[in-house]
Amino acid sequence: MTDEAQPEQTEQARDEQARELGVQPIAALLEQYHLKPHDLVAASTEQLTHKMVARAVKGRRLTSNSKGIVQRALNKAANSNFTFSQLFNY
């Protein structure tokens, strides 16, 4: 491995850590309401994918628009009114 590759890999690792925010509160809410990612996708009237839900639960950084889509789908599926701060800790 060359010396030039090491800083690039280190920078890539830092970027990856910045995007990975850990399991989000939405994961506990899905479990509490006995919901699966598919339940949110089915409840959504917007372009929500299973991949978006998986990223939300795992703590991958989502755009505000994507977070809103997930939030509205969960609110509809759980018949509740959760806020962003109740679903995400970033």
N, C-alpha and C positions, 0 to 999 in steps of 0.2 A: 504494500500500500504506500502511496506517495504522501508526502507531508501536506500537499494541497488537498487531498481527499479528506483528511481528518477534520479540518475546520468546517468543511462543508457538511460532513456527517454530524458534527456537533451542532451546527446551526439547524440542520434538519431535525435533530432530536429535540432541540429547544422549541422549534415551531410546533412539533407534534405535541409536546407537553402543554404548550399554550392553548391548544385546541381541545385537549382532553381535560375535562373539568370534573371527572368522577361521577358516580351515580347521582342522579338528580332526585329531588323530592317527588317528582312525577312517578317514579318507579314504585314508591311506597303507596301512592294513591291508586295506581293501577291494581296493585295487590289488594289493597283495602276494599276496593269496589269490585274485585274479582273480574277485572277486565284484561283482555289480551290486546296486543297491538292491532290485531285484525278488527276488534270491536271499534277502535277509534277510526280506522280506515273506513269501515262500513258506515259509521255514524256521520262521517264528514261529507258535506256537500261540496267541498273544495278539493283541490288537487293534493290530497294527503296520501303519502305512500308509506308502506311498511318500513322502508329505509329511514324516512324522516322520523317516525316514531322511535325506531331503534336508536337513532342518533340522539334524540331528545333524552331517552332513558339513560343511555350510557354517558351522557355529558359531553357530547360533541357540540361545539359552539354552533348554534343555529342563528339565522337572520331573524330580525324582529318579525318579519312577515311569516316565516316558518313557525316561529314560536306561537304566533297568533292563530295559525291554522290548527296546530296541535292543541292549543288551549280551548278553542271553540269546539273541537271534536270531543275532547274529554268532558267539557261542560255538558255537551249534548248527550254523550254516552252515559255519564254518571248522573245526569239530571241535577247538576249543581252549578255553582258560579265561582270557579277558582280564578285567582289572579295570577299574573306572571310570577310574582314573588312566592306564591305557594307551590308553583310547579318547578321553577328553576332557581338556582342559587347564584346566578351570574347575571 
